[in-house]
Amino acid sequence: MRPSATWMIALACLVLVPSCGDDGGDGDADADGDVDGDTDVDGDGDVDGDVDGDTDVDGDVDGDADGDVDGDADGDVDGDADGDGELCPEAGQIMCDGLCVDPLTSPAHCGGCGEACAETEVCSLGLCEAVCAPGLTECDAACVDLTSDSGHCGSCETACRDDEICSASDCTCPPGTEDCAGACVDTTLDPAHCGDCVTICGASEVCSSGDCVTECGTGLTECGGSCVDLLSDGANCGECGTACMGGEVCVEGGCACPGTTELCGASCVDTQIDPDNCGGCGALCAPGESCSAGRCVADCVPPLVDCGGRCVDTDTSRWNCGTCGIACPRGQECIDGQCGCVPVELLCVGVCIDPMVDPAHCGECDIACADDTPVCSAGACLATCAEGLTDCAGACVDLQTSGDNCGSCGVACTGGQICVAAACVCPPDMTECDGHCVDLQTSGRNCGSCGFRCGQGACVEGSCVCDDPLRELCGGACPNFQNDELNCGECGHVCAAGEHCRGGECRA
């Protein structure tokens, strides 16, 4: 079982065991636009935050193309690069000397372990520079976004609690939680704060969707007095106490990297834009090159912008919104270069909420449903939910269509699935591959069939097409010669047992 992320431990402690400690991570940015482990990072309406509906690395059992069982290229069983199985709390972080650091901001490990900046330099977007990039502020030689960095929220000296996020330069509780006497808790699950901050469930009761009940409902499992969905709960993924970390999210009871990210080293990174893992784990771009769509290029093609070697669209990139390094807080999206909420939501106290169903912000941010009208239905506080709707922690939802409450309160659809007739299914134009919905016509990781990966090529009408028209296909795909152990350096060059392909060469 993977060790749980420190911030997940803090939140799990608050939810499950209120008396345990609160040490944790910082919940701040990664390089790929999905650090927070939430379920929709780009506002495209799918569950995992990518644009094609696939959430895993390539839709096969392990998430890679090398036939091992862990989702990386080194043949170990833990999904990291060094085989020790230890993941960092947040996506984009790397482990250096036993400590998790953000290579985009760490002056001691700027861009990579041991890459220390000089005394007169700062670490800005993973590069040692004389000054910070526009919009970023120097804090002890680290260039950070004071509006969203939970370690430096509003000022270099202000750090949020481990269970808080930083939004608009203020520390606040993350989406789905409330501040109860100085702790962020999920009142839909916490038996010590069930439904509100003051309600404690009895010794023989559990907390399910904000109510103290004698047993958990259909599709939910009791974990420390909380009723959770083991198929989608990031703190209890597959079994009680198994927390997803390193930026992974819980999909069908297993932890997986979302969107275009892959598990490289100690956390999820976006191999489409990461110059240290361009197109695959360990594929380094040369100095002066940037990573664009999984390929190393000399210059980013407009409208993409070079942000520390990453070619990103600052109109939509959540972690480079409007300009390089400006990150949107957890739960917010980057829309036309501005951080905000998707059209159906409102920004209330730094957090995006759905005013149609949120009893704490029903219809408007400052309207909370009262005791005599405790549920929120279509933006209005009512005594009970209308016919056909179900009360799920004060929200009146349709269990036939609600992606967060599909068939039963608290049962969430994941992996790009939608809720149809109270069941989680893939959209009509998608195919399920190991719990993830993918378009076999366009998915580079599931091209034509589940698990067939194009590599450094595109999937066009279910067939792989190499980005370079002069490059030959290897077994119908365009492998990354930098790290493919079956095609290392060239087609058909297979690395021997115990060797791994690094930089186009087989190494022990």
C-alpha positions, 0 to 999 in steps of 0.5 A: 500500500502506498504511503498516504500524502501528508496533506491527505493524512491531515484531512483524513485525520480530521475526517476519520480520527479528529484527535490525530495530528495535522502535519501535512503538505502545502497543496501548491502548484505542479507543472501540469495543471493538475495538482490537487487531485480533484476530478475536473481540472480543465472545465471541459466537463469530463471527470478527469480533467483532460480533453480526450476523456482518457485518464490513465497513462495509456489505458493498459493494465499498468499504464506504460508500453513496456509490459511491466506492472507498475506504470513506469519504464524501469520495471519495478512495481511501484510506479516511480523511477527509482524503485523505492515506492515513495511518492511525494504529496503533490504532482510535479514534485521530485524527491531530492535527498529524501525530501520532496521539492518543487523543481519549479521554485526550489533554489537548491533543486531548480529544475532538477535535484542538485541544480542549485542556483547561485547566491545572486540568482532565484529559481523561477519556473525551474530556471535559475534567473537574475529576477523572478518572472512577471507576476511572481514574487521572490521568497527566499530565492524561490519565485512564487505566486502569492495569490495561490501558493499555500506556503506563501499566501499573500506574503512570503511570511504567511503559510496556510494550515496544512488542510487549507488552500490559498485563494486570492491571497487568503487561506481558506478551506478547499472545496467540499470542506468547512472550517470547524473550529480551525479545521477544514472538515468534510461535514458530509462524512465526518462523524464528529462533524456530521452535517454541520460543525457541532453534530457528533454521531453516536457510538453505533452510528456512521456519517453518511451524506451529512446524516448520522445513520446506523449503516452505510447506504448502497455503494458506500463503505464504512471507513472510521465512521465515515461512509465513503465510495472506495471507487472514487474517494482519494483518501480511501481508494480501493480500501480504507486508509489507502490515499492517493498521492503524488497528484493521482486521483482515485479511478475505479478503486485505483490511484491513477494520474489524471489527464495527460500526466504520467507517474514519473519518479515521485509524482505525476508529471505532464509528459506533453509539456515537461522538458525533463519527461517529454513524451515519456518518463526520463526523456530529456530535452536538450538545453534550449529546447522546450517540450510541446505535445510530447516532443522537444522543439526549438521554439513554441508555436503560437499561441503556445508560450514557453514557460520554463521549457514548457509550451503552454496555452496561458489562456487555459493552463491552470498553472500558467493562467494569463502569464507563466507561473500564475496558478489558479487555486484548487477548484478554479479553472483558467478561462481566457487567461483569468482564474475563475469558475465554470459558468454554472458555478459561483466564486464564494469565499475563494471557492467555486460552488454550485448555487443550484444545490449548495445549501450553504450558498443557495442561489447566492453566495451569502444565502444559507438554508435555515433549519426549517428549509434545510435543502437547496433545490434549483437555487431555492431553500426548501423544507424537502426536495421536490419529487424525483430529487433526493436529499444528499447532504442538503443538496437536492439531486437527481440520482439518475443523472448526478455524476457525484451522486449516481444511483446513491448519495456519495457514489461518484462517476470517475474516469470520464464516465457520466451518470445515465439511469443511475449507472456510471457509463462512458459517453456514446462516442467513448470506449471503456479501457480499464475503467477509463473512457477513451476515444479510440479514434483519437487517443494516443494511448488507446489508438484503435484498441485499448492499450495500443499506444502510438508513442511519439505520434498522433492517433488519426481515425484509429491509426497511429501517424508519426509526427515526423512523416519521414519516421518509420512506424515500429509495429504500427506505433511511433515509440519514444526511442529515448525510453522505449525498452523494445525500441531503444534508440531505433526500431527493434533494439530491445534492451537486455533483461535488467537493462532500461532505456535511458536517453536512447541507450540501454543501461543497467 
